[in-house]
Each structure stands twice: as structure tokens, then as C-alpha cells.
Amino acid sequence: MADNKIGNVWVFIEQEGGKIADVSLELVCKGRELANRLGVKAEALLLGDKIDGCVETLYHYGCETVFMAQDPRLEPFTVMPYAKVIIGLIEKHKPNILLFGATMKGRELAPRVASEKLAGLTADCTDLQIDDFDDKVNKKSYKNKLMQIRPAFGGNIIATIVNTWDDPQMVTVREGVMKLEEPDISRKGKLVKVVPELSDAETVIKVIERVRQEKSVNLKGAQIIVAGGYGVGGKENFKLIQDLAEALGGDVGASRAAVDAGWIDHDHQVGQTGVTVRPKLYIACGISGSVQHRAGMDESKKIIAINTDPHAPIFSVAHYTIVGDLNEVIPKIIKAFKAKV
Amino acid sequence: MSYTILVFVKQVPDTQNITGEAMKPDGTVNRSALPAIFNPEDLNALELALELKDRYGAKVVVGTMGPPTAVEVLRNAMFCGADECVLLTDRTFAGADTLATSYALSCCVKKIGSYDLVLCGRQAIDGDTAQVGPQLAEKLGIPQIGYVEDVVDVSSKKIVAKRTIEGGYEILECPLPALLTVVDANEPRPMAARRIMKYKRARTRSELVREHADANYTDAEVLVAEEESLQRKGLLIQEWSADDVDADHDRIGLAGSPTKVKQIQNVVLTAGEAKQIEPSDTGVNALIHELIADHTLG
């Protein structure tokens, strides 16, 4: 390791219609923390069209530099032109770390970039730290590497992964796990405009039709979530879950089983293929609690689980366990709460 | 015109249905006790390939990289409708991360030769990375479409596919050859009884050799004749090593993997200090009282 000047920490900024994705801002905050630890800069990669409005926000959250590639061919998002622009920037500036959100876009784009750069890539991290690494097998030691921490094997193990090849160390990071710090509007930064060099080879994919709706519910910010699972038993019965949520001033969540059964919209799904939440109170009703579901809610401050099966895995993460029929228990909770307030 | 569709699949431990028997006394998972299954979304990829075969006419070639026992998923693919299968197996492939895996698969594709489409499941349930598909596309230098639900149309030069995006869907048009990763949006067909009768006799060369050894046959000519006979009947499963696909040994297995595992921690499932609440009015009242008192509610 002759070269002791290390590169900066980069965050790929995901935006839709000029609105930055929450996960990207979470990663800017985390990226700034990592950059401070390493004594380097936190910098953003902003690609798309009509995205000038995003730049100031990125400064406020802590980016010292924003690399902005603005071009109609970068909207809407498609993988190949994005990968081309990012590879070009990596070759030129040699970042040390590159963070992507583990969103649909991030998980499609990051591997394409990593493959071309011959860089390691760890998917769906839930924590990132800086530490040294002794590779005992190859008898090499590395200073100040990115510890890429992620669940694997269906959530049954937590692995710490290290990238031992040349930079950048690339990861995708799960939404909602890194803390969003308060922006500081006095922060300033430097804008570097990037002219994309795109050929026909990267723009072969044509978007013929695109249908998108904003989510009907934003569970990420919810303080109280009442979630229903397969044990709710039917679409009509989901009204009970809604009633409880309404009474407590909370939002409705669901397990994958309830969503797959068609009882409630996917926007409400909590877990590995849905949203990761960390509310003050999470009430799991008729949810058995697969590892995939628990991964999305086990950091809630207080968890109440209601289930008829005393051996349901959900009870392993609950603070309060109620073994009983939700059809009887929920009305009792509503009644008790209304009587108290 | 008929298409050649390659489908890459993986045999995985069934991490989604972990029963008590696979749990060790300390609450961690005994990974070796999990049954090996056909990765669920790879079945969706195979189904999409077979639907395209039904609609447009195609040869469906299924490949997997794994230990010799992974041949089971290939036979399953034949029972469902695959025309040919390739097992990529070699000790030197072991320990591969997604980069080394995608490189090995790209060598396999090059040996297969010409193709129109490559299909992969979105992700495998043992690692949940969803990286090998996009990385394989890059290695092959072809465009990729992720999260495909269905194919709207295929013509000689291009494919139109519907795919999921956050909060909706997109219809994309892409020139061939291309790689698609497929999500759980179709209903994989069951194995066909007639195909099971025929393809249960499908073998790799190593399996033939082993069967001969078990039966104390020593005649090499019989073995060759049998292999040729299987080949003629479409019952020979190709078995390729790293050298067979001309893979650079520095780019496969552990040597070709930039990511190293520093540490593995088992997630221990034990009951915490949970409070048992009786499902009665008294129990629920006390609970609500406590939650209001500590400002969780109200």
C-alpha cells in the first residue's frame, strides 16, 4: 500500500422527478460520518434531467461536492447510460467508497458498475463501519477498510464482508436503516457539472410506457404501526386492523402473506421486500413473524404481538406477547384506549 | 424463426421454511440440515422461458454452477420442459462471490455459443443479492432488464417486456440478445409426468461413471457407448469444468472474489424479556395504562 492518499466517499443519489429518495439522504448522512472518520470528503453523484433543485439539499445534508450529469437521455432512469457515466467518474476521480441505496434502481445499477470496474459489491447492508482487516488466509492486512454488515441466509446469519481489491469499495444499503440527520442550511458545497458521453450502445433500451404512483402510505416515518398478517383471515377482517390504527392514531402495515393474499396493497408491506420501519409502537396482529418480516420491524421501540400460536416466531422479538384471538383482543384494546384518553 | 433461450438457475438451501429440526440447541440455524431446493425465482425464469417456447418456438437451455449434486435442479428443469442442460462444476469454482460467479457463467455462455435471451431469477434466497444477473449481462456486453414480470412481444431483433418499478411498472423495448431477471409474477408449471418418465434417466458423465463403478463395470467402451446413446436421446446432461469453459483461474472461486467474509454471527432466536399479557379486559387495560404512562401512546 504505497499510496496513502485515499479517495473520497461517494453516494449515488436516486431521484424521481427531481425529488431525492429518502434513502439517498440517509446515505449522505452516513457517508459524511464515514468521510469524517477517514479524513476525506463526502461527495454526491446526481444523474437525471431537471435536477438542479436537488443540489442545495445535498449540500445541506453534508455533501462537499456534487457531481451532476444532466441530460434528457438520463431520464427516466435506465441502467446502461447511468452505469456509463458513473464508470467514467470512477476512473477519473478514484473514490474510496461508493454507496447505493438497496432500492430497485440501486440493486440493478450497482452490480453493472461493479462488474465493469471489477470491484467487490455487497448487497443490502444494514450497517457500515470502518475497521482494520487481517486476511489470515492470504496473510495480508488492510487498514481502515469498510466493514459491510448484512444479513444473509434468509436473515439467519449476520455477515461482515470486506472488499480486498482496488477501490471503490461498493455496497448497496437497505432503506430506513441509516439515521437521517437534520440538514444544516448554512452548509455550502461545490458543483461539478459532468457532460455525459453516451453512444447508441448505452441508449438501446427504450421506455415505451411508464406508470407510477406515489405510495399511498409512508410507513417509514410512522410512529405507530398496526400490522396484520395471514392470521387476520380475510380482506373484510382487515377493517379491524384499520380500526385499531385509527383509534391509536397510527398507520396500517402488513406482512407479505397478507399482501400476497390480496387483502391490502403492497405499499403497506413491512419486511425485506417491503419497507423497513422503526416506529415507537408496532402491533403485529396475526403475523407469524418470518425472518424476512422481522428484519423490517425488529428495531421498533415497543412491539406487541398478538397471535393464537404461542410458538409463533414473532414472539421472539416482542416486548409484549398476547396469546389470543385478535378478533377478541383488538376490540378490547380499542375500548381500553378510548376509556383512558 | 426459433430462439435460443438460456436460463441460469441455482440450487439453494431452503432458508424460507426453517423448521425446528434445522435449529441447533443454541437457537442458531444448522445450515447443513436445510433441504436443497430449486431457487424459487429461478423457477419463474424457467417458466417464462417455457412460455416463450410455447408462443414463439425456442430451444431452452438450462445451466447451473454448483457441486455435482446440483444436477438435481437440472433434471427438474427437464421434467418441466427444458431441452438441454449444462452443469458447471469444478472445485476451483468454490467460494465464488457474485463477481467470480458471473464471470464463470459468462464463460459457460461463450462455450454454449449463440443465443437470443438469457433469463435469471431476480435473486437467490441464500444470499438475496440480486447481483449475478446484472453482472452476467455486463460480462456478456448485452443490455439487461431487471424485475421482469412478463414478455409482451418478441420479434427477430427485439423484445418488449413489462417490468416492476417502485410504485408501478414500465414497458421497455430492448434489442436482442438481452438478459432479463425475472420476479415472482408467473405460476411455474408442474413437472409433466411423461417428461419425468423420460428424463429421470438423464445423466451427467460423472453420474454414469459412478453408476458403473457401483456396479463393478470396468469396460470403458460400454461407458462410451452408453454416453453416446444418452446423447442421441437427449438425455446427456453436459458437465463442464473450469478448463472446459476456458475460464481464467485467477478470476474464479475464492481467488476471483474481491469480497471476503470477515465474520459470521448467527442470529440467535431466543425469547427476550417479553411480558405476557392475558387476552382479558384486565390484561389489556394494564397494558394500555403502561404504554400511556411511558408516552408510547397518547
Interface residues (C-beta under 8 A of the other chain):
Chain A: E16 P76 T78 V79 M80 A83 T103 M104 K105 R107 E108 L109 A110 P111 R112 A114 S115 E116 L118 A119 G120 L121 T122 A123 D124 F133 D135 V137 M147 Q148 P151 A152 F153 G154 G155 N156 I157 I158 A159 T160 I161 V162 N163 T164 W165 V204 I205 K206 V207 I208 E209 R210 V211 R212 Q213 E214 K215 I224 L248 D267 Q272 K280 L281 S290 V291 Q292 K301 K302 I304 I306 P313 F315 S316 V317 A318 H319 Y320 T321 I322 V323 G324 D325 E328 V329 K332 I333 K335 A336 F337 A339 K340 V341
Chain B: P13 T15 Q16 I18 T28 V29 R31 D97 T98 L99 S102 I125 D126 G127 D128 T129 A130 Q131 V132 G133 P134 Q135 A137 E138 K139 P143 Q144 I145 G146 Y147 V160 T164 I165 E166 G167 G168 Y169 E170 I171 L172 E173 C174 P175 L254 S257 P258 T259 K260 V261 K262 Q263 I264 Q265 N266 V267 L269 T270 A271 G272 A274 K275 Q276 I277 E278 P279 S280 D281 G283 V284 N285 L287 I288 H289 L291 I292 T296 L297 G298
